[in-house]
Amino acid sequence: MSKQIQLAVVDDHPLVRDGIVHAISCAASLRVVAEGTTAQDAVGIVRSHEPDLLLLDLNLPGHGLGAITEIAALQCRTRVVVLTASEAPEDVMAALRGGASGYLLKGIGGAQLVEILIRIHGSELYVSPELGARMLCDISRAGKGIPADKAPLLSERETEILVLIRRGLGNKEISFALQLSEKTVKHYLTNIFRKMGVHNRTQLAMRG
């Protein structure tokens, strides 16, 4: 029998938390090892238990995004998965930049949640598909902020990637947001660097 995936659940709504724990308890491959209600609980659980996965809401007492960043700084094995009601693209981006490995919306079914958690534990990055269109619309609007003399040089996809680079996202996060492989993102980056006359991200940022 393969080793169970250890999971911690942090949500300040008891009914929601109980429902998540119940759904997880039905899966033989997952085991809940700790529960919490605040951002500080989340950090404390990772310090004391270092579970494989930490499932937390963004809207926690003490600020969920701050907890994600603090946990990432610990450089431990725990992968953080956001389960929240927020569909705001800026929250998705902030969670990814902070170090989250997944972003899911509340309302997801128990069986699907278990399946996705197992995939994330296997080193996949995941964002709820229904957020994809919202994120791309946000990227498109933000793209208008790119200097006019540079925008015509880039394709629509290259423009989207440039916007995400300027938001501080790495290749993994960009591939995650745009549903592209990292190899494809690197290919687009090579084209962007060539068209913009730079050799790396730092030079690209300085072209701001």
Buried (B, 14 or more C-beta within 10 A) or exposed (E): EEEEBBBBBBBBEEEBBEBBBEBBEEBEBBBBBBBBBBBBBBBBBBEEBBBBBBBBBBBBEBBBBBBBBBBBEEEEEBBBBBBBEBBBBEBBBBBBBBBBBBBBBBEBEBEEBBEBBBEBBEEEBBBBEEBBEBBBEBBEEBBEEBEEEBBEBBEEBBBBBBBBBBBEBBBEBBBBBBEBEEEBBEEBBEBBBEBBEBEEBEEBEEEE
